[in-house]
Amino acid sequence: MYQIKKSQISCLIAIPLLCTLLSVQTLAKDWLVESPAAYKKAVAQLQAGDNVILANGTWNNFEILFKGEGTEKQPITLTAQTKGKVLLTGQSNLRLAGKHLVVSGLVFKDGYTPSSSVIAFRSNKENLAYHSRVTEVVIDNFSNPDKREQDYWVAIYGQYNRFDHNYLTGKRNKGVTLAVRLDSKNSQKNHHKIDHNYFGPRPILGSNGGETLRIGTSHYSLSNSYTLVENNYFDRCDGEVEIISVKSGQNKIRNNVFFESRGTLTLRHGNGNLIEENVFFGNGVDHTGGIRIINKDQIIKNNYLEGLTGYRFGSGFTVMNGVPNSKINRYHQVENALVENNTLVNVAHVQLAAGSDAERSAVPINSKVQNNLIYNENGQQPFTLFDDVSGVAFKGNVANTTTHEKLSSGIRQQDIKLKRAKNGLLYPVDTKLADKGAKKSLVPTLKSATGPSWYPKVDTLVAFESGKVVNVQAQDDALFNAVLAANEGDVLVLADGSYDVRKMIDINKTLSIKAQHQGKAKITFQRSTLFQISDGGSLTLDGLAINGNSSPDASGNTLIRSKKWGMVENYRLVMKNSSVTGLDTNHSFHLFDSGKGAFADYIELTNNHFSDITGDLLRLNKEIEDLGIYNAEYVTLKNNSFDNIEGTLVNLYRGGTDESTFGPHLNMANNAVKNSGKGKRNKTNASLYLHGVQVVNVKSNAFESSAATVIEHTVGEPKTALINNTFSQTPAPSVQELYAKGPHTAVLLNNKQAK
Ligand code: CA
C-alpha cells in the first residue's frame, strides 16, 4: 500500500493529470493529491466536472472540507486512488458543501471525529450540500473513545442528497449513527435518498442515544421530510429501543431488512409516513421488535415480520395511545392509520392502545387493520389491548391462533399451512389466502447487495474458545506471559499446581483461562487486582481455585475489575466451576468491580463456590447520575454457593426515568446463599440490591441467615419474578415502586419463609 511519507507532506503542488475537453466551457481535470495541503489547493480551484483523487495510503488527522459547485451533468467528485485503499485515521472527518458533489471509496477507521459528525452534508450552518452523494464509503469502529461524548457518524443536511452503498459498523459512543437533520428550512422537504447501505452491528449502548437512523427531531416533526430509506440492511443494530426513529412527515421506509436487531422501527413523530415491504427476521433473539405506530395517516403495508420476541413498546407490532392535545414532544394520537397485508409469523406480541395511562388517554381512531396474516406456531394469540380499540376497524385478517374476543369479527381463525418460498419468506399453501399477508413478489434486500462490494462484512465479535489451546505450566510469571502472548479466542489450559501472580494481568482480547483439572490450578495474586478487563477484553475463568491470601493488606482489592474509567468496548465475563475464597486480607475485598462507563454484554457465574469475602461480588453500580445509564445488560448466577459474603452479591443500578433501554436483566437460579450481605460495611443492607432493573428472575434459590433481597422498580414497567425461593432466617424480599402509584407489580410465588 502507498504510504505518505513525512517528506512528501511538504509537496504542495497538486498535479493535474488529465485535461479533457468535456464541453465548450469547461476543462475537467483530475487532481491526484498526496497531502492535505495539496488537497486544499486543489479544492480552491475546482470546476464542474473535476475529480479530486486522494492518493492511496493512510491520511491521519485529516479534516476534509469538500466544497464546490458541480452541475447535474458535471458533478465534482472526490474519490480514492483505489477504492478502499485510502484510510482516514486519527481525528478525521468529511464535510460537503455546495452542489452536485460526489464522494466515494474512502475508509474511516482507527480514530474518531473531533467534530459532531464524521460525515456532514454541510460546512457550517449557512453552507449546506445539495444534490450531492456519498457512496461506497466505510465508517468502521470510528467511535469516540469517551462513549458519553455524542456525535453523529453521518448528518445529512440540505436537500436532494443521496447516501448509498456505504458501510457503517461498530458505533460504540452516544449518538445516532445516521441522522437526517431538518433544523432549517433548507433541510426540510429534502427528498434525500438513503439506500443500499449496510448498517453493521451496533452494540448495546446501555442508555438512550443509540439509534441507528433518525429522520428529524420532535422540534421540527410537523415538517415534511420526503426522505426515502430503501434497500438497506440493518444487521444486529442493538444500540437501544429505537432502530429507526422517524420524527418527521412524508417519509418512505421501503424494502429494508432488519436482521436480529433489538428494537423497533418507530414512527415517533410526524404524519403520513409509508412503511412497506420491510422484512424483519428476529430469529427469536431477545427484544427483537417490529413496527411501532404513533401520529396520523401512517400506512404500513406488505411488511414481513418473523420470529420477533419483543414486548411492550418493543413488540413486533404496536399501536400507541396518544396524549390529548399533545405537546410536540409527547405522543400524538393515532388517527387514520392503514395497516394492511402484513405477515406476522411467530411474532410474540402485538399491542394495541399501548401506553394507555392517565396522560396517554387518546385511543387510536379512524384506523384500519385489514388482510393481515398472523401465524404463531405455538398457537398463542399475540394481541394485548390496553384501552378501547373500537376506533380500529379489523377486517379480513386471518390467524391460525384463537383470536382476542374483541377482535374476533375482524380476524378469522383457521388452519393455515405455510411454506417457505424462494425469496426466503413464508406464505400460505392455500391459494385462497393469496390476498392475505405480504405479497409474493416481495424480494428481501440481500446483505450482499448493500455496502461497497470491496469491503468484507466480517464479524468482529470474537467467540470464546475460537482460537487455539495453549498449555501453561505452574511456573513464575507463566500465566502473565501466556496472557500477553495469547491471540484472540485462545484457551489457556493451566497445569495442576500453584500460580502466585506477581503483576496485574491486563485482559484486552477474548480469552479463556481453564484448569486442566478442575480445582487443581491454584491461584493467588500479589497486586490489588488479578485481572483487569480493558477495551477489547472478554474473559472466561473455568475450574480455577482462587485464594486471596497473598493479596495486599489494604482495603478495596478486587479479583477482577474492568478498567476504572473510560472503556468504550463492551465486554463479556464468565466464571464457572471455580472456587474463590479468602478475599479477606482487609475489608471491602470485592470479586468484581465495574469501572465507570464500562458495560458488560453479559456476566455469568455458574457452578462456583464463593466463601469468606469481605466485599461485594458484583459491583455494577457506577452510573449514579440517574441518566438511564447502567453497567451490564445480562447478569446470570446459576448453581453457585455463596458463604459468608459480607457485602452485596449483586448491586445492579440503573437510575433515571428514561425508557430507552431493554435492560438490565438479572437471572438468578438454583443458588445457595448463606450468611451473606450482613457485613457492617454493606451499605445496601441487602444480599441483592436491584435498582431500576428491567427484567428480574430469581428462582429456586435458598437464602439462609442472609440480608434481604431489595428491589426498587423505577420506570418501564419492569418484569420481576421471585419464584420458589426459600428464605430461612432471612427477611422477606422488599419490592418498591419508586415512581408508579399503587402496589408493586412484581410476581412473588411459592416462596417459603422459614425460621
Ligand atoms: Ca431514543
Boltz pocket constraint, residues with backbone or C-beta under 6 A from the ligand:
constraints:
  - pocket:
      binder: B
      contacts: [[A, 208], [A, 209], [A, 210], [A, 211], [A, 240], [A, 241], [A, 242], [A, 660]]
      max_distance: 6.0
